[in-house]
């Protein structure tokens, strides 16, 4: 059975190395997960777009959250808020909704790894206050316990593999004995690899079918994963100067197009110049020290002296963090949608009167909650989302010229020449973007 003790020892050591390597890969990197999924909005020890997360599990437990509710919250806060009163209370503490992570649903190990990493991070404020004894205090906190498989499990895995190989050796010996009994030739020098190739050739039809199924499954999985590339909802970077949309657009009732005026007559909505800000903030200096500190950044950018009530000529450039980036192969014109199509900003951007900071795209489930929005199902800012909106968005109820816009006159005149086509379009009592060619590829890709 054991034809070569040397080979078995090398094999056992190799398996030990492989299992040990697997253990290093099996350990979940909580820090990497935090940076990939959480760091945009959260910090361990400081409130940002989202609240600080240090010891958040203990906070939920003492606050009366249901068992396992926090794991459900991380995957889909809507489900957690519907099932747990404490989660619902948390959902109401911030004006911006948390992103959903369906890929973390049921994966408590990964979520625990994120929280373990967060809880292991030292508080910079405490470290700064206690700088001379930083090393001692770190030792007092205690070392972070390493996760992953223990060496006992590794050893058991090696033993299990050795047993399987030994049983395979016994099977080979029995097969050889049977071949000798039947007068057939026996080759003891065959390696396991050669023996496997011989077996695969013998059952090549089944091996081929199995291999084909595996290859097709891998290809399908690859293409399905490609659908998630570039799909990012609720991306919300910080900005050098905070702009509370809920105050400006909500409380003060400023129309979106006052600041983003290029959306009316241009392709992009654009970032308003600091001069637009100064139209109001020459007179509005803030009600408290915090507001005055933020508005002072606008004055510095514009070169405005609030004491002398005059421009100094010394401006400071504002480096904004870009939020919206469309692929180069996609054409989108704000004017065409806002003016000609009459699409409200909230259809794509959400209700900015209730949002403190703008996000790249709101989840489609959140957009569907807004009154007046077209109800869609595809992920926001994907091609499926656009063509679904083009199929549902109503240009005009009844006659196309009911909008009183010259934009539709030519289309209307052409339709009148083909009454059959015109009546077909009016069967549902509305004209959609799709019916006017909104599904043509060259509308968005050229």
C-alpha positions as CSV (number, residue, x, y, z in Angstrom):
1,X,0.0,0.0,0.0
2,X,2.8,2.4,1.0
3,X,5.2,1.8,-1.9
4,X,7.5,4.6,-1.0
5,X,7.7,6.1,2.5
6,X,9.6,9.1,1.0
7,X,6.8,9.9,-1.4
8,X,4.2,9.6,1.3
9,X,6.1,12.0,3.6
10,X,6.6,14.5,0.8
11,X,2.9,14.2,-0.1
12,X,1.9,14.7,3.6
13,X,4.1,17.8,3.9
14,X,2.8,19.1,0.6
15,X,-0.8,18.7,1.8
16,X,0.1,20.5,5.1
17,X,1.6,23.4,3.1
18,X,-1.5,23.5,0.8
19,X,-3.9,23.5,3.8
20,X,-1.9,26.1,5.6
21,X,-1.9,28.3,2.5
22,X,-5.7,27.7,2.2
23,X,-6.0,28.9,5.8
24,X,-4.4,32.2,5.0
25,X,-6.8,32.7,2.1
26,X,-9.7,31.5,4.1
27,X,-9.2,34.2,6.7
28,X,-11.6,37.1,6.0
29,X,-9.9,40.4,5.7
30,X,-12.2,42.7,7.6
31,X,-10.1,45.8,6.9
32,X,-10.3,45.2,3.1
33,X,-14.1,44.7,3.3
34,X,-14.5,47.8,5.4
35,X,-12.6,49.9,2.9
36,X,-14.4,48.4,-0.1
37,X,-18.0,48.7,1.3
38,X,-18.1,51.0,4.3
39,X,-15.3,53.6,4.3
40,X,-17.1,55.9,1.9
41,X,-19.7,56.8,4.5
42,X,-18.4,55.5,7.9
43,X,-15.4,55.8,10.2
44,X,-14.6,53.8,13.3
45,X,-14.4,56.7,15.8
46,X,-16.0,59.7,14.0
47,X,-19.4,60.5,12.6
48,X,-19.5,61.2,8.9
49,X,-22.2,60.7,6.3
50,X,-23.0,57.7,8.4
51,X,-22.5,57.2,12.2
52,X,-19.3,55.9,13.8
53,X,-19.1,52.2,14.0
54,X,-16.8,51.5,17.0
55,X,-18.5,48.9,19.2
56,X,-21.7,49.2,17.2
57,X,-22.7,45.6,18.0
58,X,-22.6,46.3,21.7
59,X,-24.6,49.5,21.1
60,X,-27.3,47.6,19.2
61,X,-27.4,44.8,21.9
62,X,-27.8,47.3,24.7
63,X,-30.3,49.4,22.7
64,X,-32.7,46.5,22.5
65,X,-32.2,45.3,18.9
66,X,-33.4,41.9,18.0
67,X,-30.8,39.1,17.8
68,X,-29.2,39.1,14.4
69,X,-30.9,42.3,13.4
70,X,-27.6,44.1,12.8
71,X,-26.4,41.5,10.3
72,X,-29.7,41.9,8.4
73,X,-29.2,45.7,8.6
74,X,-25.8,45.5,6.9
75,X,-27.2,43.4,4.0
76,X,-30.5,45.3,3.6
77,X,-31.5,48.0,6.0
78,X,-35.1,48.1,4.6
79,X,-35.7,44.5,5.7
80,X,-34.2,45.1,9.1
81,X,-36.2,48.3,9.7
82,X,-39.4,46.5,8.8
83,X,-38.7,43.6,11.2
84,X,-37.0,45.4,14.2
85,X,-38.2,48.6,15.9
86,X,-34.7,49.5,17.0
87,X,-33.5,49.2,13.3
88,X,-36.3,51.4,12.2
89,X,-35.3,54.0,14.9
90,X,-31.7,53.9,13.6
91,X,-32.9,54.4,10.0
92,X,-34.6,57.7,11.0
93,X,-31.4,59.2,12.5
94,X,-29.9,60.2,9.2
95,X,-31.5,61.9,6.2
96,X,-29.6,59.8,3.8
97,X,-30.4,56.1,3.4
98,X,-27.8,53.5,3.8
99,X,-26.7,51.4,0.8
100,X,-27.7,47.8,0.5
101,X,-25.2,44.9,0.2
102,X,-27.1,41.8,-1.0
103,X,-23.8,40.0,-1.4
104,X,-23.4,40.1,2.4
105,X,-26.8,38.6,3.1
106,X,-26.4,35.7,5.5
107,X,-22.6,36.1,5.7
108,X,-22.2,36.7,9.4
109,X,-18.5,35.7,9.3
110,X,-17.7,38.5,6.8
111,X,-19.8,41.1,8.7
112,X,-18.2,40.0,12.0
113,X,-14.8,40.4,10.4
114,X,-15.6,44.0,9.4
115,X,-16.8,44.8,13.0
116,X,-13.8,43.0,14.6
117,X,-11.5,45.1,12.4
118,X,-13.4,48.3,13.4
119,X,-13.3,47.5,17.1
120,X,-9.5,46.8,16.9
121,X,-8.8,50.4,15.6
122,X,-7.4,52.8,18.2
123,X,-9.1,56.1,18.7
124,X,-6.9,58.8,17.2
125,X,-8.1,61.3,19.7
126,X,-7.1,59.1,22.6
127,X,-3.8,58.2,21.0
128,X,-3.0,61.9,20.5
129,X,-3.9,62.8,24.1
130,X,-1.8,59.9,25.4
131,X,1.0,60.0,22.9
132,X,3.9,59.3,25.4
133,X,2.4,56.0,26.5
134,X,1.0,55.0,23.2
135,X,2.9,51.7,23.1
136,X,2.0,50.8,26.7
137,X,-1.7,51.6,26.1
138,X,-1.8,49.5,23.0
139,X,-0.4,46.6,25.0
140,X,-3.0,47.2,27.7
141,X,-5.8,47.0,25.2
142,X,-4.7,43.5,24.3
143,X,-3.7,41.8,21.1
144,X,-6.2,41.2,18.4
145,X,-7.1,37.5,18.3
146,X,-6.4,36.1,14.9
147,X,-9.2,34.4,13.1
148,X,-9.3,31.5,10.6
149,X,-8.8,27.8,11.1
150,X,-6.8,26.6,14.0
151,X,-3.9,24.2,13.7
152,X,-6.1,21.4,15.1
153,X,-8.4,21.7,12.2
154,X,-5.4,21.8,9.8
155,X,-4.0,18.6,11.3
156,X,-7.4,16.9,11.1
157,X,-7.6,17.9,7.4
158,X,-4.1,16.5,6.7
159,X,-5.1,13.2,8.5
160,X,-8.3,13.1,6.5
161,X,-6.4,13.5,3.2
162,X,-3.9,10.8,4.2
163,X,-6.7,8.4,5.0
164,X,-8.3,9.1,1.6
165,X,-5.0,8.4,-0.2
166,X,-4.5,5.3,1.9
167,X,-7.9,4.0,1.0
168,X,-7.1,4.7,-2.6
169,X,-3.9,2.6,-2.2
170,X,-5.9,-0.3,-0.7
171,X,-8.3,-0.1,-3.6
172,X,-5.4,-0.2,-6.1
173,X,-3.9,-3.3,-4.4
174,X,-7.2,-5.1,-4.4
175,X,-7.7,-4.2,-8.0
176,X,-4.2,-5.5,-8.9
177,X,-4.9,-8.7,-6.9
178,X,-8.1,-9.3,-8.9
179,X,-6.2,-8.7,-12.2
180,X,-3.5,-11.2,-11.2
181,X,-6.2,-13.7,-10.3
182,X,-7.8,-13.2,-13.7
183,X,-4.4,-13.6,-15.4
184,X,-4.3,-9.9,-16.5
185,X,-1.1,-7.8,-16.5
186,X,-0.5,-5.6,-13.5
187,X,1.5,-2.3,-13.5
188,X,2.6,-1.2,-10.0
189,X,4.5,1.8,-11.3
190,X,1.5,3.8,-12.3
191,X,1.3,7.1,-10.5
192,X,-2.0,8.5,-9.2
193,X,-2.0,11.0,-12.1
194,X,-1.5,8.3,-14.7
195,X,-4.1,6.2,-13.1
196,X,-6.6,9.1,-13.1
197,X,-5.8,9.8,-16.8
198,X,-6.5,6.2,-17.7
199,X,-9.8,6.3,-15.7
200,X,-10.8,9.6,-17.5
201,X,-10.0,8.1,-20.9
202,X,-12.0,5.0,-20.1
203,X,-15.1,7.1,-19.2
204,X,-14.2,9.9,-21.6
205,X,-17.9,10.5,-22.5
206,X,-19.0,11.2,-19.0
207,X,-15.8,13.1,-18.2
208,X,-16.3,15.2,-21.3
209,X,-19.9,16.0,-20.4
210,X,-19.0,16.9,-16.9
211,X,-16.2,19.1,-18.1
212,X,-18.5,20.8,-20.5
213,X,-21.0,21.5,-17.8
214,X,-18.3,23.0,-15.6
215,X,-16.9,25.2,-18.4
216,X,-20.4,26.5,-19.3
217,X,-21.2,27.2,-15.6
218,X,-17.9,29.1,-15.2
219,X,-18.6,31.1,-18.4
220,X,-22.2,31.9,-17.2
221,X,-20.9,32.9,-13.8
222,X,-18.3,35.2,-15.4
223,X,-20.9,37.0,-17.6
224,X,-23.3,37.3,-14.7
225,X,-20.5,38.9,-12.7
226,X,-19.9,41.4,-15.5
227,X,-23.4,42.9,-15.0
228,X,-22.2,44.2,-11.6
229,X,-19.2,46.1,-13.0
230,X,-19.7,49.8,-12.6
231,X,-23.0,49.4,-10.8
232,X,-22.5,51.6,-7.7
233,X,-25.4,53.1,-5.8
234,X,-25.3,55.6,-3.0
235,X,-21.6,56.6,-3.7
236,X,-21.3,59.8,-1.7
237,X,-17.8,61.4,-1.4
238,X,-17.0,64.2,1.0
239,X,-16.6,67.7,-0.4
240,X,-14.2,70.5,0.6
241,X,-17.3,72.7,1.3
242,X,-20.4,71.1,2.6
243,X,-23.7,71.9,0.8
244,X,-26.8,70.9,2.7
245,X,-29.4,70.3,0.0
246,X,-32.2,69.8,2.5
247,X,-31.6,73.4,3.8
248,X,-31.2,75.1,0.4
249,X,-33.7,73.1,-1.7
250,X,-35.9,72.0,1.1
251,X,-36.2,74.7,3.8
252,X,-35.3,77.6,1.6
253,X,-37.1,76.3,-1.5
254,X,-34.4,77.1,-4.0
255,X,-35.0,75.4,-7.3
256,X,-32.4,72.9,-8.5
257,X,-32.0,74.7,-11.8
258,X,-31.1,78.0,-10.1
259,X,-27.7,76.6,-9.1
260,X,-27.5,73.9,-11.9
261,X,-28.6,76.3,-14.6
262,X,-26.7,74.5,-17.4
263,X,-29.1,71.6,-17.1
264,X,-31.7,73.8,-18.9
265,X,-29.6,74.6,-22.0
266,X,-26.6,72.2,-21.9
267,X,-25.6,68.6,-21.8
268,X,-24.4,68.6,-18.2
269,X,-25.9,70.0,-15.1
270,X,-22.5,71.2,-14.0
271,X,-21.2,72.5,-10.7
272,X,-22.3,76.0,-9.9
273,X,-19.6,78.7,-9.7
274,X,-18.8,80.3,-6.4
275,X,-20.4,83.5,-7.8
276,X,-23.8,81.8,-7.8
277,X,-23.2,81.1,-4.1
278,X,-22.3,84.7,-3.5
279,X,-25.6,85.9,-4.9
280,X,-27.1,84.9,-1.5
281,X,-24.1,84.7,0.8
282,X,-23.1,88.3,0.4
283,X,-26.0,89.0,2.8
284,X,-26.2,85.6,4.6
285,X,-23.2,85.0,6.9
286,X,-24.6,82.2,9.0
287,X,-26.5,82.0,12.3
288,X,-23.8,80.4,14.4
289,X,-20.1,79.8,14.6
290,X,-20.3,76.5,12.7
291,X,-22.2,78.0,9.8
292,X,-19.9,81.0,9.7
293,X,-16.9,78.8,9.5
294,X,-18.3,76.9,6.5
295,X,-19.4,80.1,4.7
296,X,-15.9,81.5,5.3
297,X,-14.6,78.9,2.8
298,X,-16.9,80.4,0.2
299,X,-15.7,83.9,0.9
300,X,-12.1,82.6,0.6
301,X,-12.8,81.0,-2.7
302,X,-14.6,84.1,-4.1
303,X,-12.1,86.5,-2.6
304,X,-14.7,88.3,-0.6
305,X,-14.0,90.4,2.5
306,X,-17.2,90.3,4.7
307,X,-15.9,93.1,6.9
308,X,-15.2,95.6,4.1
309,X,-18.0,94.1,2.0
310,X,-15.8,94.1,-1.1
311,X,-13.8,91.7,-3.3
312,X,-10.1,91.5,-2.6
313,X,-9.2,89.9,-5.9
314,X,-7.4,87.0,-4.1
315,X,-9.4,83.9,-4.9
316,X,-8.8,80.3,-3.8
317,X,-9.7,77.4,-6.1
318,X,-12.2,74.8,-4.8
319,X,-11.2,71.2,-5.6
320,X,-14.5,69.3,-5.8
321,X,-14.7,65.5,-5.6
322,X,-16.4,64.3,-8.8
323,X,-19.6,62.4,-8.0
324,X,-21.2,61.5,-11.4
325,X,-19.1,59.8,-14.1
326,X,-20.9,58.3,-17.1
327,X,-19.0,55.9,-19.4
328,X,-17.4,57.4,-22.5
329,X,-19.6,55.3,-24.8
330,X,-22.8,56.8,-23.3
331,X,-24.3,60.1,-24.4
332,X,-26.7,61.9,-22.0
333,X,-28.1,65.3,-22.5
334,X,-29.7,67.1,-19.5
335,X,-31.4,69.7,-21.7
336,X,-33.1,67.0,-23.7
337,X,-34.5,65.3,-20.6
338,X,-35.3,68.3,-18.4
339,X,-36.7,70.7,-21.1
340,X,-38.0,68.6,-23.9
341,X,-38.9,65.5,-21.8
342,X,-40.0,67.4,-18.8
343,X,-38.3,64.9,-16.5
344,X,-38.1,66.1,-12.9
345,X,-34.6,66.0,-11.2
346,X,-36.0,63.7,-8.5
347,X,-36.6,61.0,-11.0
348,X,-32.8,60.2,-11.2
349,X,-31.3,62.1,-8.3
350,X,-33.9,61.5,-5.6
351,X,-35.7,64.1,-3.5
352,X,-32.9,66.5,-2.8
353,X,-35.2,68.5,-0.5
354,X,-34.7,65.8,2.1
355,X,-31.1,64.9,1.4
356,X,-28.2,66.6,3.2
357,X,-25.6,65.6,0.7
358,X,-26.0,64.3,-2.9
359,X,-25.2,60.7,-3.8
360,X,-24.2,59.4,-7.2
361,X,-27.4,57.5,-7.7
362,X,-30.1,56.5,-5.3
363,X,-31.1,52.8,-5.2
364,X,-34.1,52.2,-7.4
365,X,-36.2,51.1,-4.4
366,X,-35.7,54.6,-2.9
367,X,-36.5,56.4,-6.1
368,X,-39.7,54.4,-6.4
369,X,-40.9,55.8,-3.1
370,X,-40.9,59.3,-4.3
371,X,-44.3,60.6,-5.4
372,X,-44.5,61.3,-9.1
373,X,-41.5,59.1,-10.1
374,X,-41.9,56.5,-12.9
375,X,-41.7,53.1,-11.1
376,X,-38.7,51.1,-12.4
377,X,-37.1,47.8,-11.4
378,X,-33.6,47.8,-12.9
379,X,-30.5,49.0,-11.0
380,X,-30.1,52.8,-11.2
381,X,-27.9,54.2,-14.0
382,X,-27.7,50.9,-15.9
383,X,-28.8,50.5,-19.5
384,X,-31.7,48.4,-18.4
385,X,-32.9,51.3,-16.1
386,X,-32.7,53.8,-19.0
387,X,-34.6,51.7,-21.6
388,X,-37.2,50.7,-19.0
389,X,-37.8,54.4,-18.2
390,X,-38.0,55.1,-22.0
391,X,-40.7,52.5,-22.3
392,X,-42.7,53.9,-19.4
393,X,-42.1,57.6,-19.4
394,X,-45.1,59.4,-21.0
395,X,-44.2,62.3,-23.3
396,X,-47.8,63.5,-23.7
397,X,-51.3,62.3,-23.0
398,X,-53.3,62.3,-26.2
399,X,-52.2,64.6,-29.0
400,X,-48.4,65.3,-29.1
401,X,-49.0,69.0,-29.6
402,X,-50.8,69.3,-26.3
403,X,-47.5,70.4,-24.7
404,X,-47.5,73.4,-27.0
405,X,-43.9,72.8,-27.8
406,X,-42.3,73.1,-31.3
407,X,-40.1,70.2,-30.4
408,X,-42.9,67.8,-31.2
409,X,-44.6,69.6,-34.1
410,X,-42.6,67.8,-36.8
411,X,-43.1,64.4,-35.2
412,X,-46.8,65.1,-34.8
413,X,-47.1,66.1,-38.5
414,X,-45.4,62.9,-39.7
415,X,-47.7,60.8,-37.5
416,X,-50.8,62.5,-38.9
417,X,-49.8,61.3,-42.4
418,X,-50.1,57.7,-41.1
419,X,-53.4,57.5,-39.2
420,X,-53.0,53.7,-38.7
421,X,-49.6,54.3,-36.9
422,X,-51.0,57.3,-35.0
423,X,-54.0,55.3,-33.7
424,X,-51.7,52.4,-32.7
425,X,-49.6,54.8,-30.6
426,X,-52.8,56.2,-28.9
427,X,-54.2,52.8,-28.0
428,X,-52.9,53.3,-24.4
429,X,-53.8,57.0,-24.4
430,X,-50.2,58.1,-24.1
431,X,-47.0,58.6,-26.2
432,X,-43.9,57.1,-24.7
433,X,-40.2,57.8,-25.4
434,X,-39.9,54.3,-26.8
435,X,-42.7,55.0,-29.4
436,X,-40.8,58.0,-30.6
437,X,-37.5,56.1,-31.2
438,X,-36.2,56.1,-27.6
439,X,-35.0,52.6,-27.9
440,X,-32.8,53.2,-31.0
441,X,-29.2,52.4,-30.1
442,X,-27.8,55.6,-31.8
443,X,-29.9,57.8,-29.4
444,X,-27.4,57.1,-26.6
445,X,-24.4,55.3,-28.3
446,X,-22.7,57.0,-31.2
